Amino acid sequence: MRNTKIELTSIAPIAVGILCLTFLSVGAERPQKGQSPADKPSAKGPLLVLKKKQPDSPLRITDIIVADSEDPRMPTVYLNKSDKLILVYAVKHEAPSNQGAISVSTVSINPDRERSLGPGQSAQLEIDTTDFNEPLEKLVLSVDFVEFADGTRWGLDTMKNAERVDGVRAGAKAERDALMRVLKAEGADGVARSLDSVAPEPDLASSRSKEWLNSFSDGVNWMRERVRRKGRNYSEIEKELRRLLDFSEERR
């Protein structure tokens, strides 16, 4: 397929910093197994990227230009036009297909309020057209889900990213609590020895969706790797575990 890239006509100041976790969630139907290449749509020109009208959305997708490129990643910027801090947002990319619409969503999770997306600030994510596995002629972008720092949420969430985010948080919190106990009992050396063996299981007392369950281990691994990068420095490990409280807390 032809690789395409979305370039920005103008870029607002980027104030969020590093995006800590990204999901690619694929939904709807793909071409049936055994389908011939002739049944797939062919790329006849540059990819047409449209923005769905969402006047009530707290995020605005900025102006973009599509151009041919060897790099399939397509960066675009999202502006927080609300008066609240945004911790999580998901942008849906929907491509019409002969076999039905194919949807992919990209999710940004900011680990604490210090790195959240503030009013008037912008952040950049990348879209990878190779996730669709077929030539694209048109892509429709829309804001599908937003979570504010006060715990309230906005959006249709057609890709069920709220469940994925909650699962990641639960896994990160469980791993954080387990590692904190090891740190207090055995010190930094004990944490280093236990990183690959401390693997808490999800609490199944309440019914959980498959999206939540599948994301729990992602949260465990995410927290584990954050701590691993601190080596055997007790104070740095403790600081890291405590710093992420906002990200790991149960949503109000």
C-alpha positions as CSV (number, residue, x, y, z in Angstrom):
1,M,0.0,0.0,0.0
2,R,1.1,3.6,-0.5
3,N,2.3,5.1,2.8
4,T,0.9,8.5,3.7
5,K,1.7,11.1,6.3
6,I,-0.4,13.8,7.8
7,E,1.6,17.0,8.2
8,L,0.6,20.0,10.2
9,T,0.0,23.4,8.7
10,S,0.7,24.9,12.0
11,I,1.6,23.4,15.4
12,A,0.4,24.8,18.7
13,P,2.9,24.6,21.6
14,I,3.3,21.0,22.8
15,A,3.1,21.0,26.6
16,V,2.2,17.5,27.6
17,G,5.6,15.7,27.4
18,I,6.0,12.0,26.9
19,L,2.9,10.0,26.3
20,C,3.2,6.9,28.5
21,L,1.0,4.3,26.9
22,T,-0.8,3.8,23.6
23,F,-3.4,1.2,22.6
24,L,-4.4,0.2,19.1
25,S,-7.9,-1.2,19.3
26,V,-9.2,-2.8,16.1
27,G,-12.9,-3.1,15.6
28,A,-15.6,-3.9,12.9
29,E,-14.9,-6.2,10.0
30,R,-11.9,-6.8,7.9
31,P,-11.7,-8.5,4.5
32,Q,-12.7,-12.2,4.7
33,K,-9.9,-14.8,4.6
34,G,-9.1,-15.9,1.1
35,Q,-10.3,-12.6,-0.5
36,S,-8.4,-11.7,-3.6
37,P,-6.5,-8.5,-3.8
38,A,-8.8,-7.4,-6.6
39,D,-11.6,-7.2,-4.1
40,K,-9.8,-4.6,-2.1
41,P,-10.0,-0.9,-2.8
42,S,-7.0,0.6,-4.5
43,A,-5.4,3.8,-3.6
44,K,-6.1,6.2,-6.4
45,G,-4.6,9.3,-4.9
46,P,-3.5,10.9,-1.6
47,L,-5.3,9.7,1.4
48,L,-8.3,11.9,2.2
49,V,-8.5,12.6,5.9
50,L,-11.7,14.1,7.3
51,K,-12.6,15.4,10.7
52,K,-16.0,14.5,12.1
53,K,-17.9,17.5,13.3
54,Q,-18.1,17.4,17.1
55,P,-18.9,20.9,18.4
56,D,-19.3,19.6,22.0
57,S,-16.0,17.7,22.1
58,P,-13.5,19.0,24.7
59,L,-10.7,18.2,22.2
60,R,-10.3,19.8,18.8
61,I,-8.3,18.2,16.0
62,T,-6.2,20.8,14.3
63,D,-5.8,21.5,10.6
64,I,-3.8,18.9,8.7
65,I,-2.4,18.2,5.3
66,V,-2.0,14.8,3.7
67,A,1.1,14.1,1.6
68,D,2.8,11.0,0.1
69,S,5.6,9.8,2.3
70,E,7.8,6.7,2.9
71,D,6.9,7.1,6.6
72,P,3.4,5.6,7.3
73,R,3.1,7.4,10.6
74,M,0.7,10.3,10.5
75,P,1.2,12.8,13.3
76,T,-1.7,15.1,14.2
77,V,-2.4,17.5,17.1
78,Y,-5.3,17.6,19.5
79,L,-6.1,20.9,21.4
80,N,-7.8,20.9,24.8
81,K,-10.6,23.5,24.4
82,S,-12.2,22.7,27.8
83,D,-11.4,24.4,31.1
84,K,-10.4,21.1,32.7
85,L,-7.3,19.0,32.9
86,I,-7.4,15.9,30.6
87,L,-5.7,12.7,31.7
88,V,-6.9,10.3,29.0
89,Y,-8.2,10.7,25.4
90,A,-8.9,8.3,22.6
91,V,-9.1,9.3,18.9
92,K,-10.9,7.0,16.6
93,H,-9.7,6.5,13.0
94,E,-12.4,5.0,10.8
95,A,-11.8,3.8,7.2
96,P,-14.7,2.8,4.9
97,S,-14.1,-0.6,3.3
98,N,-15.9,-2.9,0.9
99,Q,-16.2,-5.3,3.8
100,G,-17.6,-2.7,6.2
101,A,-16.0,0.1,8.2
102,I,-12.7,-0.7,9.8
103,S,-11.9,1.2,13.0
104,V,-8.7,1.8,15.0
105,S,-8.3,3.9,18.0
106,T,-5.2,5.5,19.6
107,V,-5.3,6.2,23.3
108,S,-3.1,8.6,25.3
109,I,-2.8,8.1,29.0
110,N,-1.0,10.7,31.1
111,P,0.3,9.3,34.4
112,D,-0.4,12.2,36.7
113,R,-1.9,15.6,36.9
114,E,1.5,17.3,36.4
115,R,1.6,15.8,32.9
116,S,-2.1,16.1,32.0
117,L,-3.3,18.1,29.1
118,G,-4.3,21.6,30.4
119,P,-6.8,24.0,29.0
120,G,-5.5,25.5,25.7
121,Q,-2.6,23.0,25.5
122,S,-2.0,20.6,22.6
123,A,-0.6,17.1,22.3
124,Q,0.5,15.1,19.3
125,L,-0.2,11.4,18.5
126,E,0.6,9.3,15.5
127,I,-1.6,7.3,13.2
128,D,-0.1,4.3,11.4
129,T,-2.0,3.4,8.3
130,T,-0.3,0.0,8.1
131,D,-2.6,-1.2,10.9
132,F,-5.4,-1.4,8.4
133,N,-3.6,-3.9,6.2
134,E,-5.2,-2.6,3.0
135,P,-5.0,0.5,0.8
136,L,-7.0,3.4,2.1
137,E,-8.7,6.1,0.2
138,K,-10.4,7.9,3.1
139,L,-9.9,8.2,6.9
140,V,-12.4,9.8,9.3
141,L,-11.0,11.1,12.6
142,S,-13.1,11.7,15.7
143,V,-12.7,12.1,19.4
144,D,-14.2,8.9,20.9
145,F,-13.4,9.2,24.6
146,V,-12.0,11.7,27.1
147,E,-11.4,11.4,30.9
148,F,-10.8,14.6,32.9
149,A,-8.6,14.8,36.0
150,D,-11.7,15.1,38.2
151,G,-12.8,11.6,37.1
152,T,-15.6,12.7,34.8
153,R,-15.7,11.3,31.3
154,W,-17.0,12.4,27.9
155,G,-17.7,10.6,24.6
156,L,-19.5,7.7,23.1
157,D,-16.5,5.4,23.7
158,T,-17.5,3.1,20.8
159,M,-14.1,1.3,21.1
160,K,-14.6,0.5,24.8
161,N,-11.4,2.3,25.8
162,A,-12.7,3.2,29.2
163,E,-12.7,-0.5,30.1
164,R,-9.1,-0.8,28.8
165,V,-8.0,2.2,30.8
166,D,-9.6,0.9,34.0
167,G,-7.9,-2.5,33.5
168,V,-4.5,-0.9,33.0
169,R,-5.0,1.2,36.1
170,A,-6.0,-1.7,38.2
171,G,-3.0,-3.7,37.0
172,A,-0.6,-0.8,37.6
173,K,-2.1,-0.3,41.1
174,A,-1.8,-4.0,42.0
175,E,1.8,-4.1,40.9
176,R,2.6,-0.9,42.6
177,D,1.2,-2.1,45.9
178,A,3.0,-5.4,45.6
179,L,6.3,-3.8,44.9
180,M,5.9,-1.3,47.7
181,R,5.5,-4.2,50.1
182,V,8.7,-5.8,48.8
183,L,10.6,-2.5,48.9
184,K,9.7,-2.0,52.6
185,A,10.5,-5.5,53.6
186,E,13.6,-6.3,51.4
187,G,14.8,-3.0,50.1
188,A,15.8,-2.1,46.6
189,D,17.7,-5.3,46.0
190,G,14.6,-7.3,46.9
191,V,12.6,-5.3,44.3
192,A,15.2,-6.0,41.7
193,R,15.1,-9.7,42.4
194,S,11.3,-9.7,42.4
195,L,10.4,-7.7,39.4
196,D,9.8,-10.7,37.1
197,S,8.1,-12.8,39.7
198,V,5.7,-10.3,41.3
199,A,2.7,-10.7,39.1
200,P,-0.6,-10.0,40.9
201,E,-3.8,-11.5,39.6
202,P,-6.9,-9.4,38.9
203,D,-9.7,-9.4,41.5
204,L,-12.5,-11.4,39.9
205,A,-15.0,-10.8,42.7
206,S,-16.9,-8.5,40.3
207,S,-17.6,-9.4,36.7
208,R,-15.1,-7.9,34.4
209,S,-15.2,-7.3,30.6
210,K,-12.7,-8.9,28.3
211,E,-11.3,-5.5,27.5
212,W,-10.6,-4.9,31.2
213,L,-9.1,-8.3,31.8
214,N,-6.9,-8.1,28.7
215,S,-5.5,-4.8,29.8
216,F,-4.8,-5.7,33.4
217,S,-1.5,-7.4,32.5
218,D,-0.6,-4.4,30.4
219,G,-0.8,-2.2,33.6
220,V,1.3,-4.7,35.6
221,N,4.0,-4.7,32.9
222,W,3.9,-1.0,32.5
223,M,4.5,-0.4,36.2
224,R,7.2,-3.1,36.3
225,E,9.2,-1.5,33.5
226,R,8.9,2.0,35.1
227,V,10.4,0.6,38.3
228,R,13.0,-1.5,36.5
229,R,14.5,1.7,35.0
230,K,15.3,3.0,38.5
231,G,17.8,0.2,39.1
232,R,18.6,-0.5,42.8
233,N,18.2,3.1,44.0
234,Y,15.8,2.8,47.0
235,S,14.8,6.5,47.0
236,E,14.2,6.6,43.3
237,I,12.1,3.5,43.4
238,E,10.0,4.8,46.3
239,K,9.6,8.1,44.6
240,E,8.4,6.5,41.4
241,L,5.9,4.3,43.1
242,R,4.5,7.2,45.1
243,R,4.5,9.7,42.2
244,L,2.1,7.6,40.1
245,L,-0.7,7.6,42.7
246,D,-2.9,9.9,40.6
247,F,-2.6,7.5,37.6
248,S,-3.3,4.4,39.7
249,E,-6.1,5.5,42.0
250,E,-9.5,4.2,41.5
251,R,-11.5,6.6,39.5
252,R,-13.9,8.7,41.6
